[in-house]
Amino acid sequence: MKKFIALAAVGIASISTLAACGNGDTVVKVGKEKIYKDDIYKDLVNQYGKDYLLGEIEYRLLVQNAKLNDNDVQTKVKVLEAENGAKTIKSLAKKMGITEDDVVKRARSLAAEEKILIKEAKLTKEDINIAFEARKYKLMADYITVDSKQKAQKIVNLVRSGKVRNLENAAHKVIETYYLQYQWNVELSEGLLDEKVLANTMGLKDGEVSNVIEKDGQYYIYEIKSRNTVELENERLNIVRELAAEKGIDITNVIEKLKKKDKVEYKDKDVEELMK
């Protein structure tokens, strides 16, 4: 699915241009020497053609079955802009190294994938919203693990007293052996935020530490580095993919199903041979 955009940037447009030339047509003249279409066309097709065509087939299968509207596509353009720190589609295209048309094509592909997975997995808005509530907080933190609740509480008290610079300094003063993890992405590492972690870090500001959290016989203390709340639209596709996967459905299987429903026919013998 993802290959067709990159491939378009490195030579697929050339294939289309060359294909328009007749056999033996000159495509480049270097001094007195000529490079003919037949000299390079097969090499270009063999190098890029199969991946490109597979991508185009999958793209068209998704789009023609998704029944998208303009809002679906524009929403995904905005998501791509947010992911890449771009404010406009023009700046996004420049960052991605592709054309604005290719950005829209990418957005259309993502929107189609989302819509089709929702349909195939029979997901409801409620399913998506419940999953989002558990992952809308993005939390980066340092944390330590110790084997004594009493020592863990002593560390918390020391940090909150302001007598030490941070969690690590406090741990070093209280105990000799502890496990410290820097800049831990809690949401990604634990999947959906653990309820105990969420409850004990809710409302904390950057630099503040959590209460002692007991998990699996160990005692954890989190020191908040950064936190923010993400928008549903920016997480929707990932949530849909995860929920669909829980039901044994992924986009690759869906595409194979669509290929059987919407017959794919190769009208050119060379292309048919290439795709074998």
N, C-alpha and C positions, 0 to 999 in steps of 0.2 A: 504493500500500500504506500509506503513512504518513499519508494525509490523513484517514482516517476518525475517528481519535481526536481530532484537533484540531477537526474539524468537529462532532463530537458535543458538544464543549464550547461551541460558539458558536451552537447553534440547532437541531440535528437532533432533539434530544429534543422540542423544541417542535412539530416537524413531526408526530411520532408522536402527540402529545397532540391536536393540531388535527385529525388525521385521524380521531380517535375521535369527534369532534363531528359532528352531522348538518349538512347544508347549511343555512346561515342561522343557526346557533347563535351565541350571543354568547360571545366568548372574553375580552373585556375591557370593563369599563364605566368611562368617564371622566366623572364628574359625570352629566349627563343623556345624554351621547353613548355609543353602543355601537360596539364594533369587532367585526365579524362574521368568522367563519371564512373565508368565501368572499373577503373583502377581502384577506386576507394569505396564505392557504394557497398559492396559486399562486406568489406572489413568493418565499416561503420555499423551496418545492420547486425553483423555477427557479434560485435563488441557491445552494442547498446540496445539493439532491437528487441530482444526477448524480454528483458526486464521492463523496458519501456512499454511494450505492448501489454504485458501482464498487468502493469500498473494502470494503464488506460482502460483495460477490460474491467478490472475490479472497480475503478472509479465510476464507470458508466453503469455497471450493475447496481452499485449502491445508490447513485443519484436517481436513476430512473425508477427505483423501487421505494425511495424514501418520501417522495412527494413533498419537497421542500418549498418554503416560501422565502421571500427576500429577507424577512426578519430573522429566520433561522440562520441564514448565511451571515448576515451582518453581525449577529450576536457572536458567532464564532470568530469573525474578524476581530471584534473587540477583545475576545479572550486571547487571541494570538498577540494582539498589541500589548495586553497586560503582561503576558508571559515573557515578552521580549523587551519590555520597558520602552515601548514605542507609543507615541501619541497620535500618529496618523498612519494610514495605510502606506503612504509614500515612504515614511521613515522606516516602517516595518519591512517593506520590500527591500530597502537598502540594507538593513541589518541582516536580513536572511539571504541576501545575494540573489534575489529572484525578482521577477516582474510583479507589478500590482495584480495582473491577471492571474498569475500563479498563486498569489496570496489568497485571492478569492476562491480559486480552485481548491486550495488546501482547506480553506474554511468550509467550503461546500462538502468536501469529502468527510470532514470531521462531523459536521451537522448530520449528514446522511448516516454515518456509522452510529451516532447516538440514537437517532430516531428508529433505525432498524433494530438495534439491540433492545431498545425499550419495548418494541412490538414483539420481538421474538421471545424475550424473557418475561413478557406480560408484567412489566413493572408499572407501578402506579406512582402518582405524584407523592403520595404518602410514603411509599417505600424510599423514594429518593430523599425526601425531606428528613425522614428519621435518620438515614445514614449520614446526611449532611450535618445534622445537629451534633453528631458524635465526632465530627472531624473539622468543624469550622474554625476551631482554635488552633493556630500554628504556634507552637511553643518551642523556643530554643532555650536550653538550660544546661548548666553544669550540675552534676549530682555526685554524691558520694554514697557508698554503701558501707555500713558497719554492722557488727554482729551483736551490739549491745544497745538496748533502747535507752538506758541511762546515759551512756556516753553520747549517743546521738542527740539526746535532748540537751546535753551540756554544750554540744557544738552549736545547736540552734540558738541557745541562750547567749553564747559568746558572740556570734555574728550579730544578733539583734542588739547587743549592748553597744556596738559601735567601736569596740576596743581592738578589733582586728579588721583587716582590709576586705577580706572575702571568706568564702566557705573553705577554700583550701587552707588558708592561714589558720582558721579556727580548728580544722581537723588536725593539722600538724601540731598544734598546741595541746590537744586533748588526748590523742592516741598516736601510737607508732605505726600501726598498720591499718590502712583503709584503701578503698578502691575509689578513684576519682575519674569521672568521664567528662571531658571538656565538650562544650558546644554541642550537646546532644539534641538532635531533632526528635523530640518526644513523639510527635504525631506520626512521623514516618517509621520510627524504630519500633513503636508498640502497635502500629496499625491504628485502630481507633483508640483515642485517648483512654487510658485506664481510669475508671471511675474514681479510684482513690487519689490518683495523681491530679485529676481534674478538680476534684473537690478541695484538695489541699493547696492548689496553686491558683485557684480562681481569685481574681482581684489583686493579685500581687503585682507590684511594680518592678521594673528592671532593677536588679541588684538585691531584691528582697529574697528571703529564703522561706521555704514551705515549713509546715509542721512536720514532725517525724512521721513517715509513712511505712507501715509494716507490710512487707510483701514476701511471701515464701520463706519466712523465718529470718529475713534480713531487714535492716532498717535503712530507709532511704531519706535523703534530704536533697531537695532541689533548690538551686539558686537561679533565679530567672535572669536570662540574658536579653531576650526579646520575645515579644508575643504580639500577635495580631489576629484579626478575624478576617477570614477570606469570604469572598462573595460566592454564592451558590453557583452562578453561571460558570465561574472559573474552575469549579470542582465537579460540575455535573457529569461530564463525560467520563472522568475517572471513576466516579461513583457508579455510573451505569455499567461500566466495564466490570467493576468488582462484583456488583450485584448479579449481573448476567453470568459471570464466571462461577458464582456460587451455585447456579443452576445448570452448570455444564455447557454454557453457551459462550462462544467467542466469535469475533468477526470473521476469522478465517473459515470456520465451519459454516457460517452463514453465507459467505461468498460462494463456497462450493455448492451449497444448496441452491443459490440463485443461478449459478451456471447451468444447473440442470433444468431449472424452471424457464429461464430465458436463454434459449439455445444460442451458444456461441459458435458461429460458423466462420471459417477462414476462406475467403474468396480468392486468395492468391496462393498459387502452389508453393512459391518460395517462402511465403509467410507460414503456410501450413507446415512445411518442412522444418522451418526455424523453431516453431512452437512445440515440436515433438519432444 
